């Protein structure tokens, strides 16, 4: 069905379309070459016959065009009403698998790998929230790990960066909702307490309890990406989803315990297929105590008691992955300064011995100003002293 959009003049004039690389709930992704930028991009083609899809595309474009962060996907261009019914967005081409693909291939991921991803996602979410944006659909499918081999997913090396994608369900806060111009601490505090009636959107496996609370039938009935109800929540819902993503990465599953039959089937399946995928049913066994404390803080059911992103950013577990800044002791610093001073003194003595003595005649000495810089008046006086007038012809005849 997307052939009509790809054959449209606006697409053919600006892009060389390649292969289909992904398909979502109502969009298709194609790799393409941008003729103007001379680089690869991703074309997101969406059928906007339904008004809801058109609104989602327009909202995503408005949000992304005002964002610029290395851990947030970049929007280059948007073409609406292509072939009368399609929305085509040109997005940054991210070379790497999604976090979901790596998890599906490996299962429980290495703690250092998860920490690296957590650093980037925390930075992305703090940036979004500071700019009044709620993502509302944070899940492993929407995290791309740049720099890893998509054909052979592995957690052997950390990704160059983790990038948050798919802002179709994102929502912006207006100045009437929260003061975005306040100080960072005041903004962080006000955002953590702010809630409002919003559509209950997102994936039920990662959605916060306050998001699914308004849906009739409870969490288990929350199947759709766009639920026909509203709930009262705020940016703390993104924080909960973030914690669920980390838990899934650590364990390879979101289940807290394995049903007996499922566990037996899993063992038999891995034995028959020789799969190396690991599933750890308990976070206590999958992660260190410090990591568990961080994840538990992010996933508290009470939104008011949930850990803030600023607190997570300062958590010992997250900072254990950052390169330490080694500060010299005062004693070592003093010794270093003394060595520098002695070296400088030795260089000056050597230069003084090597320099020839300069003898200056009184007539050639310039008059100096108090700041030891020759003034224009002093230079003029010297010029007058050095100049000797030539005798005139009349004077020469009288002399003779």
N, C-alpha and C positions, 0 to 999 in steps of 0.2 A: 504493500500500500504506500510505502515511502518513495517509490520510484517517481511519482509525479512531483514530489518536492525536490528530489535530487536532479530532475531534468529541467527544473525552472531556470530561467535566464539568470536570475540573481545569484543562484547557487553555482551554475556553470561558469559565470563570469568571474567569480571570486575564489572558487575552490576547485581543486582536482580531487574528487571523492574516491576514497579507497574502500577497504573492506568493512563489513559490519563487525564491530568489536563488542557489542553489548546490547541487551534489550531489557528495558524495565517494565514497570506496570503500564505506562502509557507513552513511553519514549523509546527511540532507537538511537544507538550511538555508532557513528562512522568515523574512521580516521580519514583525514583529508589534508591536502597541502594548501595553505593559504597563499594565493598568488601575490597579494600585496605584502604580506609579512615575510614571505619566502621561508616558511617553517611549518611544521606539522601542527595540526589542531584537531580537536574532536568536534564533530558536528552532532548536536543533539536535536533530533527531529521529533516533534510532538504533534500528534493529530489534535487540533483544537476545536473539533466539531462540537464537543461538549464545552459549555461555558466554563465549567469548573477548571478544565485543563487550560483554557486560555488565561484564566485568572492566575493560575499557578505559574505559568510561564512568564507572565508579565511581572508578577511579584518577584520571582527569582532574578529576573534581569535588573529590576530596579535595585534590589539589594546588592547584587554582585558588582554592579558598575560603580558603587561607592565604597568598595572594599579593596584593600591592597595589603596582603599578608602572605608570607612564604608558605604558611600552612593552611591557606584557604585558596581553593581553585579560582583561577582568574577568568573573567568573561571578556572576550575580545570584541564580539559583535553579536547583534541579534537582528533577525529578519522575520517580521511578522506577516501573517496572511500570505505565505508563499503558496502558490497554486490555489489560493482561495481558502485553504483550511489548515495549513501547517505552520508551525513556529519552528524556525531553525536558529539555533544558538551556536556560535563558534567559541569553544572553550579551550583552555590550556590543555595541551596533551601531556598527560602524566605517565611516564614510562615505568610501570611496575604493577604488581598484583594488588588486589584489595586485601585488607586485613582478614576478611572472611575467607578468601581463597587460600591464604597461608594457613589459617586455622583449620580449614577443611583438609589440607594436605598433611599437616603435621599434628594437629590437635593441641595439646598443652604446649605453650611457648616458653622459651627461656626467659628468666626474670629480667636479665639485662636488656633483652629485646623489648619486652613489655614496657620497661622503664623508659626506653628511648622513644617509643610511640607515645607514652603518657606525657612526656615533656612537651612534645609537639602539639598534641591535642589540647593540653591545658593552655598553652600559649594561644592557640587558635580560638578556643572558647572565651578566654579572657578578652581577647581582641574583639570578638563578636559582641559580647555582652557590654563592653565599654562603648561600643557604637550602637547600642540599642537593638541588637539582633538576637533573636532566639532561633536556634537551628531546628529543634523539635523533631528531628529524625536521625539522631546519632546512633549508628549501628556499624558493625564491621564492614558491611557492604559499602558504606559511604566513607571509608577511610582508605586512601591509596598510599601504598608504601613505595615511594620513588627510589629508584636505584637497585631494586631487587629484580631478579630474573622471574618474569611472569610465567615462563614455561616450566620452571623448576623451583617452586616456592620453597623457601628455607628460612630458618631463623638463626642460621650460622653467623651471619653478619647483620648488624643493625642497618636499617634503611637510612638513606641520605636525609630524608624528611618524610613525615607522615602528613598527608594533605586531606582536609575535609572537603567533601564534594556534596552535590545534590542539595540545593537550597530551595527545592520546590515547595516544601512545607514550612519554610522559615517565615518568621513574622518579625516586623520591626515595631519598636516602641516609639511612641511620639513624645515630644517634650512635655506633653501634658501627663504622660505616664510616669516619667522619672526625669530628674534633672541631670542630663548627660554632660553638662558643663561644670559640674561640681568636682571637688578634688577626688583623687583616685580612691582614697580611703572612704570618703563619704559616699561616692558612687557605688563602691563595692558593697557597702553596708545597706544602702537603699535598694540596690538591685536584689540582694539576697532576701529582703523582706517583701518586695513588691510581688503582688499577684493580681490577676484580673481574669475575667471570663474569656476563655479562648476555646477554639475548637479542639476537641480531643483527638489529636492527630499523632501519627508516629507508628512505630512497630510495637506490638503489645509485649514482646519479650524484653524490650529495653525501656518502655515507657514507665514514668514514675507513677507511684500509687495515686497521687493527687490528679494525674491526667486521666486515668481510667476510672476514677471514682464516680464520675457522673454518667458513666455508660451503664445502661440497664443490663443486668446479667453479670456484672463484675468483670474482673480481669480476663477470665477464660473466654468470655464472649467478645472480647475486644480483638476482633480478627482483622478488620479492614485498616488500610493506611489512613483513610479519612472517615472518621466515625461521625454519625449523625447526632452529635450531642456537644455540649460545652462543659468545661470544667474550669475551676478557679486554680490557676497555677502561674508560675513565673520562671525565672532563669534557673531556679533550683531544680527544675525538671530536667534541664540539659545536664546538670551535674550528676543527677541520678543515672541518666542514660550513659554518661561517661564512665561511671563506676561499674555499671553492668558490662560495658564493653571490655573493661580491664579484667573483670572476673572471668568472662568468657575466654579471653586470651590466656589467662593463667591456667584455667582448667580444661579448655577444649570443649566445654559444655556449660550451659547455664543451670543445669539441674543440680540440686544440692546432694542428692543421693541417687544411686542407680537402682531402678526397679529390678528385682531378681531376674525376671525373664529377659529384660533388655540387656542386663549385664552379661548373661549367659550367651545371648545371641551375638553380642559384641565380641566376646572372646572367640566364639566359633568363626565369626566372619573374618576377624583379623588373622586367625590361624589358616583359614582357607585361602585368603587373598595375599597373605604375607604382608599385610599393611603395617606400616610403622607408626601409624597415627596413635597418639596417646591421649587418653581421657582420664583426668583425675577428678573424682567426684567431690572431693573436699578441698576448699580453698586453703584449709589448714595444712594440707599435705602438698599443695601446689606452690605455695608462696612462703616467703619468710615472714616472721612475725611483724616486722615493720611494714611490709607490703600489705599484709592482711589488715593492719590498723588503718592504712590509707584507704583501701578499698571499702572497708566497713564504714568508714566515715563518709565516703561519697554516696553510699547506698542506704543510709538510714531512712526509714520509712517516713519519719516526721520531717517535713521539709524545713521547719524552723531549726531543728537540731542538726541538719545535714551540714557536712563540712563545706566551707566556702572554697572557691578556687584559689583565693589568695592564701588560705591556710594549707591547701594541698601543695601549692607551689613552694611553700616553706617547709614542707614535711621532710623529715630526715631521709625517708626512703627515696624520694625523688631527687634530693640533693646528693645522695650517695653516688649518683651517676655523673655528676658534674665534675670537671677537672678541678682539683683543689688549687686554691691560690696560696702559694707558699710565701709567708711573710718572714723576713729575717728578724732574729732577736735584736734588741737594742745593742747588745754587746757585739754581735757579728756586724751590725750596721756601722758601729763606731770604728771597728777595725778596718772595714772596707773603705770608709772615708779617709782614715789615716794613711792607708796604702796609696790612695789616689793623690793625697796632698804631697806625700814624699816623692811620688813619681813625677808630679808636676814640678816640684822644686828641683829635682835632679835634671830635668829637661831644661829648665831655665839656666842653671849653672853651666850646663854644656853649651848652650847657645851663646852665653856671654863670653866663654873662653874662645869660641870659634869666631866670633865677630871681630873684624879689624877695628882698631881705634880710629875714630874720625876726628881730624883736626880742622877746625873751622877758622877762617880769617875774620877779623872784626868787620871788614867791609862787606863780607858776604853773609853776615848774620842777620836774619830777619828780626824785625821788632815783633814781639809776640803780645797778644792780648792776654788778660789774666787767665783765660781758659786755655792758653797755650795753642790757640788757633790763629794764624796770621790774618789780621783784619785788612780790609780794602785800603784803609788809610796808610797802614804800615807798608803794604806792598807798593803803594804810590810813592811814599817817601824813599824807599829803596831804589825805585826806578829813577827818581830824580838824582840820588846820590851817584848811581852807577853811570848815568848819562854824562858825557863830556862834549861840550859844544864845539863845533867845527869853526876854525877861524875864517873870517870873511876876507876877500881879496884885498880890500883897503887896509885892513890890519896887517896883512902880509907885506904890502909895499912900504908902510911906515917902518916896519921892523927892518926891512932891508935898507 
